[in-house]
């Protein structure tokens, strides 16, 4: 047996090549360019390349931008992939930042809302082109997620921690709409407008929403009326209140039913 020593570095993350080839075959960089625009002519990395790098970080189990340094070491001899530093990624995406809206409610609570309409449309496009079937019907989920942090614009969450409390609309656990909020803004705040915008974005890409699922945060008259108007079947956990219990107790016309898995 003859043993030959390879002079170039052998990287550990061979599976990233499949992700890279899949994104390249489906024109991912072009999709990002169409929605987010181009960077300065002197910029070394496009938004598509930097987003792809974030995908790579998630794929190797990383959760911070500093994982880029390890990724760069592992892919140092790759003929086609350029890996940016954490500072470059942070600086580049600062170019896409949006103005935060500040709204004071009737009770005096201050809500800070931030969203990127072009990025949200990119999310739907990626799902439509790469992961979902155009023309298909799907169930949309709505939920809030606590992101603990020590940023200067954070607020106390209902979990008694500091952070943000963004809401996410998703299909098959894939986000199609995101809106960031400070920690003291409940997921029920403004949710009808968020749901309506998310559904309209999906319609533009020929993704039909025929069912909707959420917890009690969406147990509101305006949201339920909107879903009923569209003919969307909804599964919303009702709030446990005295008036509801009385109404259910007084209802004599109950019929047996069976739930079945009929949605993608």
Secondary structure, 3 states (H helix, E strand, C coil): CCCCCCCCCCCCCCHHHHHHHHHHHCCHHHHHHHHHCCCCCCCCCCHHHHHHHHHHHHHCCCCCCCHHHHHHHHCCCCCCCCCCCHHHHHHHHHCCCCCCEEEECCCCCEEEEECCHHHHHHHHHHHHHHHCCCCCEEEEEEEEEEEECCCCCCEECCCCCEEEEEEEEEECCEEEEEEEEECCCCCCCCHHHHHHHHHHHHHHCCCEEEEEEECHHHCCHHHHHHHHHHCCEEEECCCCCHHHHHHHHHCCCCCCCCCCCCCC
